[in-house]
Amino acid sequence: YHKANKDHFYTKNSDPKGKWELQGIEFWAYKDKTPGTVPIYRFYHKVNKDHFYTKNSNPKGKWTKQGIEFYANSSP
């Protein structure tokens, strides 16, 4: 969590750059593609200082693509 930006940030990196406060494990995901998983893309909005995660590789809006963050099961 980033207090100044009021933003949650999910990453496989245990020590990301910046003033992020570790809040523990939120969910389990896969670092690499495995059968039955889909890529989850991370985007950032500079104006809103917000991260967005989606399986959509090209969402509408002024999001900057930051790549595949992790892989998740394609269905619950």
Protein Blocks (a to p, Z undefined) as FASTA:
>chain_A
ZZklopacddfbfbdgdjddcebjfbdcdfbdcehiacddddddfklopacddfbfbdgd
jddcebjfbdcdfbZZ
